[in-house]
Amino acid sequence: MNGTKTALVTGANKGIGFALAQGLASMGFTVAVGARDDDRRAAAVARLRAEGADAFGLALDVTSDTSVAAAARSLDRLDVLVNNAGIAGDFAGGAQETTTLDLDVLRTVLDTNVFGVVRVTNAMLPLLLRSDSPRIVNMSSNMGSLTLRTGPVLAAYASSKTMLNSFTTLYARSLAETPVIVNSACPGYVATDFTGFNAPRTPAEGAAIALKLATLPDDGPRGAFFDDAGTVPW
């Protein structure tokens, strides 16, 4: 397949997602900025283009079958998919304490962080399977590690990332005989609105491991979980 490779980043209008779009563009990818908010998506694309990136906006609400299907139909090629869109969910008043978990919060978090990833991945797979070197990167968190059990107890968010890592391994198994390489990335504790901008790492630092996984060689690892230091215990 000839021509410039195309990468789609979901939730790319801000934070780590925007840094991922910047990084992929600097590597020569045409970047589809996936975001549901029209104004924020347009602003992100304008900023990327001002920096010299080849970028375009893609209306994409990962919680909507209709939106995701329309986004997939609008693309003529896809080489890299970064499932970055994610939410922390409400945690006020014990909503994410395990013993008082608000099931509506759990449903809302899973709809974006898990169902959204499956919805987008399955819609985009026909395009990815036509690529010479397709890559899928799922943006996870070490809070989802059953071994590390890091961070505060956010039962909806943490369990969503555990489940996301499970899907990474399941996709890797299902796609083992194809060129599609799927892995999870942990960006670390990054200063974004997600963390109240009170964290030591920049979005660009958080994006670095995902950019590496997005451009793995054809014999690269599959179905694994990585951060900057290497493999993350599950």
C-alpha positions as CSV (number, residue, x, y, z in Angstrom):
1,M,0.0,0.0,0.0
2,N,1.4,3.3,-1.0
3,G,0.8,6.9,0.2
4,T,0.9,8.6,3.6
5,K,-0.1,6.5,6.5
6,T,-3.2,7.6,8.4
7,A,-3.6,7.4,12.2
8,L,-6.8,7.9,14.2
9,V,-6.6,9.1,17.8
10,T,-9.9,9.1,19.7
11,G,-10.3,11.9,22.3
12,A,-7.6,13.8,20.5
13,N,-8.7,17.4,21.1
14,K,-6.8,17.8,24.4
15,G,-4.3,16.3,26.8
16,I,-2.5,13.1,26.0
17,G,-4.7,12.6,22.9
18,F,-3.6,15.9,21.4
19,A,0.0,15.1,22.3
20,L,-0.4,11.7,20.5
21,A,-1.8,13.6,17.4
22,Q,1.2,15.9,17.5
23,G,3.6,13.0,17.8
24,L,2.1,10.9,15.1
25,A,2.0,14.0,12.8
26,S,5.7,14.6,13.5
27,M,6.4,11.0,12.3
28,G,4.8,11.7,9.0
29,F,1.3,10.3,9.6
30,T,-1.9,12.0,8.4
31,V,-3.8,12.3,11.7
32,A,-7.5,12.0,12.1
33,V,-8.5,14.0,15.2
34,G,-11.4,12.0,16.7
35,A,-13.6,14.0,19.1
36,R,-17.3,14.5,19.7
37,D,-17.3,18.3,20.4
38,D,-17.3,20.1,17.1
39,D,-15.7,23.3,18.4
40,R,-12.9,21.6,20.3
41,R,-12.2,19.3,17.5
42,A,-11.9,22.2,15.0
43,A,-9.7,24.1,17.4
44,A,-7.4,21.1,17.8
45,V,-7.1,20.6,14.0
46,A,-6.4,24.3,13.5
47,R,-3.6,24.2,16.1
48,L,-2.1,21.0,14.6
49,R,-2.2,22.5,11.1
50,A,-0.5,25.7,12.4
51,E,2.3,23.5,13.6
52,G,2.7,22.0,10.2
53,A,0.7,18.8,10.8
54,D,-1.4,17.0,8.1
55,A,-4.5,16.7,10.2
56,F,-8.3,16.6,9.8
57,G,-11.2,16.3,12.1
58,L,-13.4,13.3,12.5
59,A,-16.7,13.6,14.3
60,L,-16.6,10.7,16.7
61,D,-18.6,9.8,19.9
62,V,-17.2,6.5,21.0
63,T,-20.5,5.8,22.9
64,S,-22.6,6.0,19.8
65,D,-22.9,3.1,17.3
66,T,-24.2,5.6,14.7
67,S,-21.3,8.0,15.2
68,V,-18.7,5.3,15.1
69,A,-20.1,3.7,12.0
70,A,-20.3,7.0,10.2
71,A,-16.7,7.8,11.1
72,A,-15.5,4.4,9.7
73,R,-17.4,5.0,6.5
74,S,-15.7,8.4,6.0
75,L,-12.2,7.0,6.1
76,D,-10.5,5.4,3.0
77,R,-7.5,4.0,4.9
78,L,-6.3,3.5,8.4
79,D,-2.9,2.3,9.6
80,V,-2.9,3.2,13.3
81,L,-5.7,3.3,15.8
82,V,-5.1,4.8,19.2
83,N,-8.0,4.2,21.6
84,N,-7.3,7.2,23.8
85,A,-10.8,8.5,24.7
86,G,-11.6,7.8,28.3
87,I,-13.3,9.2,31.4
88,A,-12.6,9.0,35.1
89,G,-16.3,9.1,36.1
90,D,-17.9,10.8,39.0
91,F,-16.3,10.0,42.3
92,A,-18.0,12.4,44.7
93,G,-19.7,11.1,47.8
94,G,-18.2,7.6,47.6
95,A,-19.5,7.0,44.1
96,Q,-16.4,5.0,43.3
97,E,-15.7,3.4,46.6
98,T,-16.1,-0.3,46.1
99,T,-18.5,-0.8,49.0
100,T,-20.7,2.1,47.9
101,L,-20.2,2.0,44.2
102,D,-22.7,3.8,42.2
103,L,-23.7,1.4,39.4
104,D,-24.8,4.2,37.1
105,V,-21.3,5.6,37.4
106,L,-19.8,2.2,36.6
107,R,-22.1,1.8,33.5
108,T,-21.1,5.3,32.3
109,V,-17.4,4.7,32.7
110,L,-17.5,1.2,31.0
111,D,-19.5,2.6,28.1
112,T,-16.6,4.9,27.2
113,N,-13.6,3.1,28.5
114,V,-14.5,-0.4,27.4
115,F,-17.5,-0.6,25.2
116,G,-16.3,2.5,23.3
117,V,-12.9,0.8,22.6
118,V,-14.6,-2.4,21.3
119,R,-17.1,-0.3,19.3
120,V,-14.4,1.7,17.6
121,T,-11.9,-1.1,17.1
122,N,-14.4,-3.5,15.5
123,A,-15.7,-0.7,13.2
124,M,-12.2,0.2,12.1
125,L,-10.8,-3.3,11.7
126,P,-11.7,-3.8,8.1
127,L,-9.7,-0.7,7.2
128,L,-6.8,-1.7,9.4
129,L,-6.7,-5.2,7.8
130,R,-6.0,-3.5,4.5
131,S,-2.8,-1.8,5.9
132,D,0.7,-3.2,5.5
133,S,1.6,-2.6,9.1
134,P,-1.6,-1.9,11.2
135,R,-1.2,-1.1,14.9
136,I,-3.8,-0.6,17.7
137,V,-2.8,1.0,21.0
138,N,-5.2,1.0,23.9
139,M,-4.5,3.8,26.4
140,S,-4.7,2.1,29.8
141,S,-3.5,2.8,33.3
142,N,-1.5,0.9,36.0
143,M,-4.5,1.5,38.2
144,G,-6.0,-1.4,36.3
145,S,-3.1,-3.7,37.3
146,L,-4.3,-6.4,39.6
147,T,-0.7,-6.8,40.7
148,L,0.2,-3.2,41.4
149,R,-3.1,-1.9,42.7
150,T,-1.9,1.7,42.5
151,G,-3.6,5.0,43.2
152,P,-6.7,5.8,45.1
153,V,-9.7,3.4,45.0
154,L,-11.7,4.4,41.9
155,A,-13.6,1.2,41.4
156,A,-15.3,2.1,38.2
157,Y,-12.2,3.6,36.5
158,A,-9.7,1.1,37.7
159,S,-11.9,-1.9,36.8
160,S,-12.5,-0.4,33.4
161,K,-8.8,-0.4,32.7
162,T,-8.4,-4.0,33.9
163,M,-11.1,-5.0,31.5
164,L,-9.5,-2.9,28.7
165,N,-6.3,-4.8,29.3
166,S,-8.2,-8.1,29.0
167,F,-9.6,-7.0,25.7
168,T,-6.1,-6.1,24.5
169,T,-5.1,-9.8,25.1
170,L,-8.3,-11.0,23.5
171,Y,-7.8,-8.9,20.4
172,A,-4.1,-10.0,20.2
173,R,-5.3,-13.7,20.2
174,S,-8.0,-13.1,17.6
175,L,-5.7,-11.2,15.4
176,A,-2.6,-13.4,15.9
177,E,-2.6,-14.6,12.3
178,T,-2.9,-11.1,10.8
179,P,-0.5,-8.2,10.7
180,V,-2.5,-6.2,13.2
181,I,-0.5,-5.7,16.4
182,V,-2.4,-4.7,19.5
183,N,-1.0,-3.5,22.8
184,S,-1.9,-1.4,25.9
185,A,0.0,1.6,27.1
186,C,0.3,3.2,30.5
187,P,1.1,7.0,30.1
188,G,1.9,7.5,33.8
189,Y,0.6,10.3,36.0
190,V,0.2,13.1,33.5
191,A,-0.8,16.8,34.1
192,T,-4.1,17.0,32.3
193,D,-7.6,18.1,33.3
194,F,-8.1,14.5,34.2
195,T,-5.6,15.0,37.1
196,G,-6.4,18.6,37.8
197,F,-3.1,19.4,36.1
198,N,-1.5,18.3,39.3
199,A,0.9,15.7,38.1
200,P,4.6,15.5,37.3
201,R,4.5,14.3,33.7
202,T,3.7,16.3,30.6
203,P,1.2,15.1,28.0
204,A,4.1,14.6,25.6
205,E,5.9,12.4,28.1
206,G,2.7,10.4,28.6
207,A,2.3,9.9,24.9
208,A,5.8,8.6,24.3
209,I,5.1,4.9,25.0
210,A,2.0,4.9,22.9
211,L,3.9,6.4,20.0
212,K,6.5,3.7,20.3
213,L,3.8,1.0,20.3
214,A,2.1,2.7,17.3
215,T,5.2,2.2,15.3
216,L,6.4,-1.2,16.3
217,P,8.2,-3.3,13.8
218,D,6.3,-6.2,12.3
219,D,7.9,-8.7,14.7
220,G,7.0,-6.5,17.7
221,P,5.3,-7.7,20.9
222,R,1.5,-8.4,20.9
223,G,-1.1,-8.3,23.6
224,A,1.1,-6.8,26.2
225,F,1.0,-3.8,28.6
226,F,3.9,-1.3,28.6
227,D,5.0,1.9,30.2
228,D,8.3,3.8,29.7
229,A,10.1,1.3,31.9
230,G,9.0,-1.7,30.0
231,T,6.3,-4.3,30.7
232,V,3.7,-3.4,33.4
233,P,2.7,-6.3,35.7
234,W,-0.9,-7.2,35.3
